[in-house]
Amino acid sequence: MSEIETQKSRIELIKKVSTIASEEYLNDSNRTNLDIVLSLYLEFEELHVEVPKCVDEIIKKSIQDGEVVKTLKVKRGREMDLDKQFNILMCLLIIQTMEGKSQLNKYNENGLTLESCVEKTAKDCKTSISNVYKCIKKYGNAFKSYIFSSLPEISFIFNHNTDEESSVILKNAKEPITDMIKESLDILF
């Protein structure tokens, strides 16, 4: 994928997630949800893309109410960009669906525990276990909503840029979500 295509894909992902995150904030205007909206706002600013109205209004009101400062420069609570965090969650979903304990997958009745799936994800994504848990906590609900609302391809490249590189596609775009994927989403989020 070219850099321009990657950029377009990243912007589309951020736009979809910003709608979900804005709705979550409006339903429950707690500090965590505000931080998520703020992170998305900063990503739009960094990409020099127009901020969606739903995010812009929340940030303007938060500045007016004194909840955030006018000079929004700090990436609070965001070690990674949204697309990297969603990539980690995508890997976790695939591992949970294929190898995790499952009632629907007759081959994995005694599969990996959730903790083991998280450890394997951390190893495959070259990140820490705590970063995987942070991604689940911060973007788990948005990721689940994204999967159900937009029907994206569910895929991940394991062992990226090595001789053992392999791509796993669990679901192509526009295919329905299987019961096994739904079960995995419920277990994870």
C-alpha positions in Angstrom: 0.0 0.0 0.0 1.4 3.4 -0.9 1.9 6.2 1.6 -1.0 8.1 0.2 -3.3 5.1 0.4 -2.1 4.4 4.0 -2.8 8.0 4.9 -6.3 7.9 3.4 -7.0 4.6 5.2 -5.8 6.1 8.5 -8.0 9.2 8.1 -11.1 7.1 7.3 -10.4 5.0 10.4 -10.1 8.1 12.6 -13.3 9.6 11.2 -15.3 6.4 11.9 -13.9 6.1 15.4 -14.4 9.8 16.1 -18.1 9.3 15.5 -18.2 6.3 17.9 -16.1 8.1 20.5 -18.2 11.2 20.4 -21.3 9.2 21.0 -19.7 7.4 23.9 -18.6 10.8 25.4 -22.1 12.3 25.0 -23.6 9.2 26.7 -21.0 9.3 29.5 -18.9 12.5 29.7 -16.2 11.0 32.0 -12.5 11.9 31.9 -11.5 8.8 30.0 -14.0 9.4 27.2 -12.9 13.0 27.0 -9.2 11.9 26.7 -10.2 9.6 23.8 -11.9 12.4 22.0 -9.0 14.7 22.7 -6.5 12.1 21.3 -8.6 11.9 18.1 -8.7 15.7 17.9 -4.9 15.8 18.1 -4.6 13.2 15.4 -6.7 15.2 13.0 -4.6 18.3 13.8 -1.3 16.3 13.2 -2.7 15.0 9.9 -3.8 18.5 8.9 -7.3 17.2 8.2 -10.6 19.0 9.0 -11.8 18.0 12.5 -15.3 16.5 12.3 -18.0 18.7 13.8 -18.9 16.2 16.6 -15.3 16.2 17.9 -14.7 19.9 17.4 -17.8 20.8 19.4 -16.8 18.6 22.3 -13.3 20.0 22.4 -14.5 23.6 22.1 -17.0 23.1 25.0 -14.3 21.4 27.1 -12.0 24.4 26.5 -14.8 26.8 27.4 -15.6 24.7 30.6 -11.9 24.7 31.5 -11.6 20.9 31.2 -8.7 21.2 28.7 -6.4 24.0 27.9 -6.5 26.0 24.6 -3.0 25.0 23.6 -3.7 21.4 22.9 -0.2 19.9 22.2 0.2 17.1 24.7 -0.7 13.6 23.6 -2.1 12.6 27.0 -2.3 8.9 27.5 -1.4 8.1 23.9 1.9 6.3 23.3 0.7 5.1 19.9 -1.5 6.5 17.1 -5.1 5.1 16.8 -4.3 3.0 13.7 -1.4 1.2 15.7 -3.8 0.6 18.6 -6.5 -0.8 16.3 -3.9 -3.0 14.7 -3.1 -4.5 18.1 -6.8 -5.0 18.8 -7.2 -6.6 15.3 -4.3 -9.0 16.1 -5.9 -9.8 19.5 -9.3 -10.5 17.9 -7.7 -12.9 15.4 -5.8 -14.8 18.1 -8.8 -15.0 20.3 -11.0 -16.2 17.5 -8.5 -18.8 16.2 -6.8 -19.9 19.3 -8.7 -18.7 22.4 -11.1 -20.6 24.5 -14.4 -20.8 22.7 -17.7 -22.6 23.0 -18.4 -22.3 19.3 -15.1 -23.4 17.9 -15.1 -27.1 18.6 -11.4 -27.3 18.0 -10.6 -24.8 20.7 -12.7 -25.8 23.6 -9.4 -25.9 25.6 -7.8 -23.1 23.8 -5.7 -20.2 25.1 -6.9 -18.1 28.1 -7.6 -14.4 27.6 -4.3 -13.7 29.4 -2.4 -16.0 27.0 -4.1 -14.4 24.0 -3.0 -11.0 25.3 0.6 -12.2 25.8 0.7 -13.7 22.3 -0.6 -10.4 20.9 2.0 -8.4 22.7 4.7 -10.7 21.3 3.3 -10.6 17.7 2.9 -6.8 17.8 6.2 -6.1 19.5 4.7 -4.2 22.4 4.2 -4.7 26.1 1.4 -6.7 27.7 0.3 -3.5 29.5 0.0 -1.7 26.2 -2.3 -4.4 24.9 -4.5 -4.0 28.0 -4.4 -0.2 27.6 -5.6 -0.5 24.0 -8.5 -2.8 25.2 -9.4 -0.4 28.0 -9.2 2.8 25.9 -10.5 1.7 22.5 -12.2 -1.7 23.1 -15.7 -0.4 22.9 -14.9 1.8 19.9 -13.2 -1.1 18.1 -16.1 -3.4 18.7 -18.5 -0.8 17.4 -16.2 -0.2 14.4 -16.2 -3.9 13.5 -20.0 -4.2 13.8 -20.9 -0.9 12.0 -18.5 -0.8 9.1 -17.7 -4.4 8.4 -14.0 -4.0 7.7 -11.6 -6.7 6.7 -10.4 -8.5 9.7 -6.7 -9.3 9.0 -3.2 -9.1 10.4 0.3 -9.7 9.1 2.2 -11.8 11.6 6.1 -11.7 11.7 6.1 -8.6 9.6 9.3 -8.0 7.5 10.7 -11.5 8.3 11.2 -14.7 6.5 8.2 -16.1 8.4 5.8 -13.3 7.4 2.3 -14.5 7.0 -1.0 -12.8 6.5 -4.2 -14.0 8.2 -7.5 -12.9 6.9 -10.4 -13.8 9.2 -13.1 -11.9 7.3 -13.0 -10.0 4.0 -14.8 -6.7 3.8 -18.5 -6.9 3.2 -18.7 -10.5 4.5 -21.0 -11.0 7.4 -19.5 -11.3 10.9 -19.5 -15.0 12.0 -20.8 -16.2 15.3 -17.2 -17.1 16.3 -16.1 -13.5 15.7 -19.1 -12.2 17.7 -18.2 -14.5 20.6 -14.6 -13.4 20.5 -15.6 -9.7 20.6 -17.8 -10.4 23.6 -15.0 -12.2 25.4 -12.5 -9.4 24.7 -14.6 -6.3 25.1 
